[in-house]
Amino acid sequence: MAQQHLDPTDPRSGHDGPAPTGDVLAGYLRVQATEFLRALRLHRETGSGPNGSEGSAEAARALRRSARRISASLHSFQSLLDADWCETMRPELAWVSGTLAMEHACTARLERLLAALHRLSGSTAFPAQAGARASGGGHGAAAHPRAGAAAPERGNLTVGAAKAGALLDRQLTLARTRAHSTALQALGSSRFHAVADKVAVLASEVPLTSTAGTTDLRPLARAALDRLADAVTALPLVTAGNPYNATALVHGLSPDTVPHPQDAPWHQVRLLLRLHRYAREAVSGPKGNAVVDLRLLSAGQALNRHRDASEAAAAAAQAARTPRIAPATAYALGVLHADQRHEVEAARFAFQQAWQKETVGAS
């Protein structure tokens, strides 16, 4: 990145302030642990009925946010923390975050697909609120599932598109309900209570190594950026810059339900970008008030859209494999799958544009 865009906590910035050390990391982790416990208390206070509530959904998002940040810090700064403790905590925090994300992911995916069906049909009947939420950046952006909400009007859709929407509605609503039940079971389990107990200890006592207090955090944060840059370098950005990536549909009719083979490297870059962003937060102080890099933010938003479109395309393909559906329904789902794969390509192009803007000045 160009010198004028460097965070002052970067070793290359010439920042004259005191070097952030393990004490700064400890302060950041204590803040995140406190946020986790506050969100957990809010979740218990707002109730955990069969369909959840706005308050409990916001509490679940806050739990995920703090769990991700703690886990990311354990990854980026593991050499400054007790190794056994890190190895124990990281998978547990990933389990908490992943379990709590499933319910919202199903809701956002359904709304995205229904909005796309109406857009592809030239219909304006789909509620504006749902369409806006479905086109949001990531799983954590939308509000809680609107259980019991009226289904979108499908009067302006073709028969095939209407039936495709109804099929997706049934499948993803069932998946959301199961995910909600799984999350409730997880939050009441002894496994989760063990994690919460360890986070409570972390809020007051961070297991730093004996040398952490004199170790500069910035080289470790820089290593997170270097890993991200290496992963981006391995991406087929030239292909992503083309208007249409024909090879993206090579496996489109395969009966295999595994994730699309082209998507995995992009998902990995998204995770590494998140690690880089959280490392910047940790280095900037206990509150994590890192300097906002708007181009890095744009790159992250593009990768969120990539993830959402990729998963929506997979859901459309899975629905199309439902036995004994009408040809018109299968056709509508095929069009929907192709549309979402186009959205994948558009997101890759947007990421390429954002990333190249960021790196041009460094040459």
N, C-alpha and C positions, 0 to 999 in steps of 0.2 A: 504494500500500500504506500501511497505517496506520503512524504514526511508530514505535510500539512493535515493529513487525515489520521495521524497516529493518536491513540489514546495516550494521555500523559503518563499512564502507568506502564507503557511499553518501554522496555530497556533502550530502544533506539530513539526515543523521543527527546533525550537530553533533559528530562525532567530533573530538577535540582532538589526536590523534596526528599524526605527520608524514604528509603526503600521499604515497600510493604513486605512484612515478614509473616511468619506463622501466627503472630499475635493478631494480625489483621484477618487472616483466614479464620482464626478461632472466633473472632467477633462476628464475622459473616455467618458462620455455621450456627452460632448461638441465636442470631436473629432468625435464621431460617427454621431452626428447631422450635423457637417460640411461635412463629407463624403456623407451623404444623400443629402445635398443641392448641392454639387459638382456633384454628379451623376445625379441629376435631371436636372441641367443646361446642362450637357453633352448630356442627352437624348433629350432635346429640340433642341440642336445644331445639332445633327446628324440626325434629321428627324424622322418621325414616319409614314412612308408610309405603304401601305397595307401588305407588307411582311417584313418590318423592315430592318435593316442593321447591320453589325458587330458592328459598334459603338453604335447604340441604344441598341443592345442586351447586350453589355458589360455594358452599363449604367444601364440597367434593373437589371443585376446581382449585380452591386454595390449598387443599391437601396435596393435590397432584403437583401444583406449582412448587411448593416447598420441598416435597419429596424429590422432584427432579433436580432441584438446585443442590440439595444435600448430596444426592447420589453423584451428580456431575462433579462436585467439588472433591468427593472422595476419589473419583477417577483421575482428575487433573492434578491433584496435589497429594496423591497417595504416599509419596515418599516422605511427607512431613507428618503423617499420621500413623497410628499403630496399624501395622499391616494386617494382622488377624482380624481386628475390629472392622477394617475397611472391607475385607473379603466377606465378612459375615453380613455387613449392613447393605452393601450395594445391591445384591440380588433381591433382598427383602424390600428395599425401597422401590426397585423396579417393578416388583410384584404389586405393591400398593398402587403405584402410578398407573400401571397397565390395567389392573382390574377396575380401577375407578374410571378409566377412559373409555371402556367398552360401551357403556350405555349411551353416552353422548355420541360416540362414533356412529352407532346405528341410527340415531335420530338424524344427525347431520347428513349421513349418507342417503337416507330416504328422502329428505327434503331436497337435497341436491338432484337426485334422480327424478323426482316428480317435477321440479322446476325445469329440468332439461326436457322432459317429455312435453310439457306445455310450450316451451320455447320452440322445440322442433315441430310442434303441431300448429304454431302460429296462434296459440290460444293465450288470452289474457285473463283467464279465469282463475289462475293459480294465485293464492293470496300473496300480496306484496311482501308481507313480513317474512313468510316462509322462504320466498325466493331470495330475499336479501340475506337471510341467515344461511341458506344453503350455499350461497356463493362466497361465504366468509373465508378467512385465511386458514384456519386450522381447527382441530377438534376442540380446542379449549376456548373458542371464541363465542360460540352460541350459547343461548340460554338453555335452561333445563328442558327435558322432553315435555311436550304438551300433551300429557296423557288425557284421553277422552276428547281431544279437540276434534272438531268436525273435519271430515276428510275433504280434500280439495274437490271442488266441482269439476266433473269430467265431461260435462255436457258438450263442450266444444271440441273434444278429442275424437279421433277415429275410434272405431270399435277395438282395433288391435292395440292402440296406445292406451285406451281406457283400461282394457283388461291387463295390459302390462303394468300399468300403475297400480291396479288392485292387487296383482300378484306380488309386486315389490312391497306394497304396503303390508300385506299379510306376513311375508317372510321377514322383513326387517323389524316390524313391530313385535313379532314373536322373539326375534333375536334381542331386541331392546329389553323386553320384559325379562328374558332369561339373564341378560347382563345386569339388570337392576337387582334381581334376586341374588346373583353371584356376588355383587358388590356388598349387599347387605349382609350376606353370610360371611364374607371376608372381614368386614368391619367388626363383626361380633365374634370372630374366631380368636383362639388363643395365640395363633400365629401373629395376627395383627396386634393384639395386646402386647406381645413381646416386642414388636417393633416400636410401638408407641412408648413403651417403658424405656427403651434405649434412646429414643429421641428426647424423652424427658430428661434423661441424664445428660444428653448432649447440650441441652439448653443451659446447663450450668458448668459442665465439665467436658472440655474437648480433649481427646486423647492425642495430643501432639507428641512428637518425638523430642528428644533432649536438644536437638540442634535446630528445631523449627523456629525458635525465637530469633535466631540470627540468620536465617536463610531467606534470601530474596525470592518473592513469589513470581516475579515477572518472567524469569526464564522458563518456569513451568507453564505459565500462561502462554508464553510465546510458542512453546512446544505444541500446545493445543491448536494454535493457529497454523503451525507448520503441518500438522497432521491433516487439517482441513484443506490446506493448499495442495498437498500431495494428492488427496482424494479427488479434488476438483481437476487437477492436471490429468488424471486418468479417465475423466469423463469424455464421452464423444461429443465435445462441444461443437465441432464442425457439423456433425449430423444434426445436432439440436438447432443449429442455425438455419437449416433448410426449412422451407415452408411446410413440407410434408415428409415425414420419415416413413417411407413405405415399409421398411423392415419391421416397424412396430406392430404390424398386423400379421406377420408371418405365422405366429402361433395363435391367431385369433379364433380359429375354429378347432383348436385342439381340445380333446376331452379332458385333458389334464387340468386340474383345478389349482395347481401351484401358482404362486405369484408370477406376474409377467417377468421373463428373464431379463428384459432391459431395465427394469425399475430398481433392482436391488442396489446398484451403485449410487443412484440418486437418493434413495432412502438413507444410505450410509452417510452421504454428504450432509443431508439434513441433520442427522444426529450429531455429526462432528461440528457443524455450524452452531448447534445449540450448546455443545460443550465449550466451544470457543467463546460464545456470548456469556455463558455463566462464569467462565474463568475470568473474563474481563470484569464482571460484576464483583467477584470475590476479591480481586486485586484492588478494586476501587474503594473498598472499605466495608464496614459492617452493614450499612444500608444498601450496598450494591448499586450505588448511583453512578454507573459507568457512563462515559460519554457515548451518546447515541450516534452511531454511524448509519445515516439514512440509507446508504447504498447496501450496507450489510443487512439492514432491516428489509429492504426490497428483495434481496436475494433469499432471505428466510421466508418471506411471504410467498415467493414463487415456489419454493420447495414445499411449503404447506399445501399450496394449490395442487402441486404435482402429486403429493401423497393422497389428497382427497379425491382427485380425478382417477388416479390409478385404482384406488379401492372401490370407487363407484363403478368403474368399468368392470372390475371383477365381480361385483354384486350383480350387475346386469347380465354378465355371462353365466353366472351361477343360476340366476332365475330362468335363463333361456334353456337350461338343461332340465327343467322341471318336466317330468313325464306327461305326455298326452295334452300338452297345451296346443291351442289352435295355431295354424301357420301365421295368421295375422299378428298374433301376440308374440310369437317367436321373431317375426320380422321386426316389430317395433322394438323389441329388446336388442336385436342385432344393430339397428340404427342407433339406439341409445348407447350401446357398447362402443361403437365406432366414434360417436360424438365425444364420449369421455376420453377415448384414446387421443382424439384431436386436442382435447383440453390438456392432456398430459404433454403433448408436443408444444402447445402454446406456453405452458408453464416452464418447460425446459428452455425455450427460447427466451422467456422473460428472465430466467436465472442467468443465462449466458450474457444477456445485455447488462444486467446489474453487476455481475462479477467482472466483466471486462472493463466497465467504467471504473471499477475499484482498482484494477491492476494496471491500467494504462499509465497512470502517473508514476508508477514505481520503476518504470524502465528508464 
